Amino acid sequence: MGVRLMVVDDHRLLAEALASALKLRGHRVLAAAAPTSGTAELVVSRAPEVCLFGTASPAAPGAFDPIVRIGQERPQVAVVVLGPVPSPRGIAAAFAAGAAGYVRHDERIEGVERAMLKARAGECAIAPQLLRGAFAELLDPVAQPDDEGRRLLRILTPREAEVLVRVAEGEDTRLIAAGMGIAPSTARTHVQRVLMKLGVGSRLEASAFAARTGLLERVARDGGIPQGPYVPGRTG
């Protein structure tokens, strides 16, 4: 029997894509929405069985405040967090807020579906390897912790980082080329290199991957996007 659910994510495109995939698998999607700041009100009014809650920053202060409110006003709703490669702090914060599960952003749709069914049944929905990794880091923390967004940013050139941001904003090849002052063929080459480096097969997957790992926010924060039109001979 399908699950009655809601999908919320700060990136509406991701929420709608996941909702469409779950509808095709026989689930009833009450809403696919963004931003997550309005999650609690929406969940309280719609009362789904499961809420998939997407966040790129699970360790950020207040990230799971909506889950706390949902637990207070609709305790029968099971919330499953969809997040990046988690830190122990992120996992702990999710469950402390009342989440019923935590699933990595790059999990296959079958994995998301299993987590939904377990959460609806009142079980804890988290892969054992995620718990093992979290506890291992808690017991033996690295001196200078890294995150997935920073790692990915290191493997992209500045031009590729800019292309990724433009892809995530929904620009097609023509718009990317015009915005960067390059030929469409060059833009297509940049896009293919980004997909290859991220290990994904489509622009939608690249957008989801970048959003979930916090790569987009890191690019903007670190100033990783070159400004102005492309100048021949420029590195990257």
SEMAR-732541 format. One line per 8 residues: their letters; for each residue z, x, y of C-alpha. Coordinates in pm, 1 decimal, padded with zeros to 6 digits. Layout:
N
a> Z X Y  ...
% end
This chain:
236
mgvrlmvv> 00000.0 00000.0 00000.0  -00096.6 00137.6 00340.2  00158.8 00249.0 00597.3  00198.1 00067.0 00928.1  00209.7 00355.6 01172.8  00159.8 00493.8 01520.0  00015.3 00830.9 01617.8  00123.7 00987.4 01946.7
ddhrllae> 00025.6 01323.9 02087.1  00000.1 01482.7 02431.6  -00366.1 01541.8 02344.1  -00521.7 01195.9 02313.6  -00830.4 01328.3 02134.6  -00612.7 01461.1 01852.5  -00416.8 01137.8 01824.4  -00733.8 00931.3 01803.0
alasalkl> -00898.6 01163.5 01549.6  -00595.8 01155.7 01319.5  -00563.8 00779.4 01359.8  -00928.5 00731.9 01260.4  -00886.3 00949.4 00951.7  -00578.5 00755.8 00841.2  -00750.1 00419.6 00896.8  -01025.0 00530.7 00661.4
rghrvlaa> -00756.7 00596.1 00399.2  -00629.5 00239.3 00420.0  -00341.6 00270.7 00664.3  -00278.7 00031.1 00952.3  -00266.1 00218.2 01283.4  -00090.2 00013.2 01550.6  -00163.2 00262.5 01828.0  -00296.0 00611.6 01894.3
aaptsgta> -00154.4 00722.9 02225.2  -00072.3 00996.8 02473.5  00132.1 01132.4 02634.7  00440.8 01163.9 02421.4  00657.3 01092.3 02728.2  00594.8 00721.5 02667.0  00650.3 00740.7 02293.8  00993.3 00580.2 02275.8
elvvsrap> 00893.3 00270.5 02472.7  00577.3 00225.0 02268.3  00750.1 00267.4 01933.9  01033.1 00034.3 02029.1  00785.3 -00236.8 02128.5  00548.1 -00197.5 01829.8  00806.0 -00118.9 01557.9  00587.3 00072.6 01308.7
evclfgta> 00713.1 00193.7 00972.8  00621.9 00553.2 01058.2  00553.3 00735.0 01384.4  00356.4 01061.2 01374.0  00482.8 01260.7 01670.7  00260.2 01552.1 01776.0  00401.9 01835.2 01984.8  00280.2 02182.7 02072.3
spaapgaf> 00627.1 02304.6 02178.0  00894.0 02194.9 01928.0  01147.9 02444.6 02061.4  01115.6 02331.0 02424.7  01423.9 02163.2 02576.9  01398.6 01785.4 02554.9  01089.4 01791.8 02331.4  01248.3 01549.8 02088.1
dpivrigq> 01433.8 01321.6 02330.0  01196.0 01032.6 02242.7  01296.6 01066.5 01877.2  01663.3 01033.9 01970.7  01593.3 00710.1 02155.6  01379.0 00575.3 01872.1  01666.5 00641.5 01633.3  01903.5 00452.2 01859.3
erpqvavv> 01682.6 00148.4 01919.1  01461.5 00138.9 01608.1  01650.9 00327.4 01336.8  01424.0 00182.3 01067.6  01125.6 00378.0 01207.2  01067.1 00708.9 01029.3  00940.0 00979.9 01266.7  00736.6 01267.8 01125.1
vlgpvpsp> 00679.5 01560.3 01361.5  00338.8 01729.0 01362.5  00383.3 02072.7 01512.7  00275.1 02435.8 01514.9  00395.9 02706.5 01281.9  00762.0 02627.8 01337.7  01051.0 02846.0 01436.3  01393.8 02774.1 01287.1
rgiaaafa> 01491.6 02636.4 01627.1  01199.1 02395.1 01627.3  01271.0 02261.4 01279.0  01642.7 02232.1 01349.6  01578.2 02050.6 01678.9  01342.0 01802.9 01512.3  01586.2 01704.7 01238.9  01886.4 01709.2 01470.6
agaagyvr> 01704.4 01454.3 01687.4  01657.4 01228.7 01386.9  01311.9 01318.5 01254.5  01242.5 01230.2 00892.7  00990.5 01507.9 00843.5  00801.2 01805.1 00983.7  00437.8 01881.1 00898.8  00233.6 02176.3 01020.0
hderiegv> -00052.5 02096.8 01257.2  -00306.3 02251.0 01018.7  -00195.4 02052.1 00713.2  -00469.8 01864.9 00530.7  -00486.0 01488.4 00574.6  -00351.6 01446.5 00219.9  -00041.5 01640.7 00318.4  00013.4 01426.1 00626.2
eramlkar> -00026.1 01116.0 00412.0  00227.7 01238.8 00155.2  00477.1 01309.6 00433.7  00428.3 00959.0 00574.7  00493.4 00796.8 00237.0  00801.5 01008.5 00171.3  00940.8 00935.6 00517.1  00883.1 00561.6 00474.8
agecaiap> 01070.5 00579.0 00144.0  01368.8 00738.3 00318.8  01307.6 01089.6 00183.8  01301.5 01416.8 00374.3  00936.5 01505.5 00434.7  00903.7 01880.1 00477.6  00728.3 02136.1 00261.6  00967.6 02371.6 00077.9
qllrgafa> 00777.6 02674.9 00206.6  00847.6 02570.8 00565.1  01218.9 02555.9 00492.1  01209.6 02887.7 00309.6  01028.8 03051.0 00600.2  01270.3 02904.5 00852.7  01580.6 03008.9 00663.0  01435.8 03355.6 00599.5
elldpvaq> 01387.4 03401.8 00973.6  01737.8 03274.5 01044.1  01885.3 03520.5 00795.4  01664.4 03813.3 00897.1  01530.2 03754.5 01250.2  01264.9 03985.9 01385.4  01358.9 04199.9 01683.3  01076.4 04067.5 01901.1
pddegrrl> 00965.7 03730.3 01770.2  00598.4 03649.0 01812.3  00434.0 03309.3 01805.8  00105.6 03181.7 01673.2  -00037.9 03116.6 02017.1  00019.6 03475.6 02126.6  -00128.5 03610.8 01802.7  -00441.5 03400.7 01840.0
lriltpre> -00482.6 03497.7 02203.4  -00488.2 03863.3 02099.7  -00789.9 03810.2 01873.3  -00996.4 03627.4 02137.9  -01176.5 03798.3 02423.0  -01117.2 03655.7 02773.9  -01460.9 03490.2 02759.5  -01383.3 03332.8 02422.8
aevlvrva> -01048.0 03209.9 02551.0  -01226.8 03038.5 02838.8  -01478.4 02883.9 02599.7  -01195.2 02751.4 02383.3  -01027.5 02585.4 02680.8  -01357.3 02426.6 02783.4  -01417.2 02304.3 02427.0  -01068.4 02152.7 02421.8
egedtrli> -01147.7 01974.7 02750.2  -01448.1 01810.3 02583.1  -01728.3 02013.2 02742.3  -02052.7 02037.1 02545.6  -02268.4 02348.9 02525.2  -02462.3 02257.2 02839.7  -02149.3 02212.0 03048.3  -01990.2 02528.8 02911.1
aagmgiap> -02302.3 02726.9 03000.2  -02320.3 02580.0 03349.4  -01949.7 02629.0 03418.5  -01955.3 02991.4 03305.8  -02294.8 03080.2 03452.4  -02441.7 03181.3 03116.6  -02736.6 03069.5 02905.4  -02683.1 02781.0 02659.7
starthvq> -02769.3 03014.5 02371.8  -02494.5 03252.3 02484.0  -02251.2 02962.4 02511.9  -02335.4 02853.7 02157.4  -02274.3 03207.7 02034.3  -01933.6 03216.2 02205.0  -01840.2 02881.3 02048.7  -01939.6 02998.5 01700.8
rvlmklgv> -01735.7 03317.1 01742.0  -01431.8 03114.6 01849.6  -01464.1 02886.4 01546.6  -01500.1 03187.1 01317.6  -01197.9 03369.3 01461.1  -00980.2 03058.6 01440.4  -01099.3 02988.9 01087.2  -01209.1 02630.1 01161.2
gsrleasa> -01532.5 02444.4 01104.1  -01573.0 02224.0 01409.6  -01496.7 02196.0 01779.2  -01250.1 01916.5 01711.5  -01062.1 02134.0 01463.7  -01060.3 02420.7 01714.4  -00918.9 02190.7 01984.1  -00650.3 02061.3 01749.1
faartgll> -00560.2 02410.4 01631.4  -00536.5 02547.1 01984.9  -00327.2 02254.0 02104.6  -00088.0 02258.1 01812.8  -00021.5 02631.7 01831.6  00037.8 02618.8 02206.4  -00259.9 02849.6 02259.8  -00401.5 02641.2 02544.6
ervardgg> -00073.0 02648.6 02734.2  -00038.1 03022.4 02674.6  -00390.3 03093.9 02801.7  -00316.6 02904.2 03120.6  00029.1 03057.3 03164.6  -00078.0 03414.9 03096.0  -00387.5 03391.3 03311.8  -00611.8 03459.7 03013.6
ipqgpyvp> -00908.0 03270.1 03159.8  -01143.3 03470.9 03382.1  -01204.1 03296.6 03711.6  -01545.9 03237.9 03869.0  -01895.4 03264.7 03722.5  -01990.1 03523.6 03467.4  -02105.3 03857.3 03604.6  -02346.7 04057.4 03385.6
grtg> -02184.7 04372.1 03255.6  -01835.9 04224.2 03269.2  -01631.9 04310.8 02963.8  -01530.0 04039.2 02715.3
% end
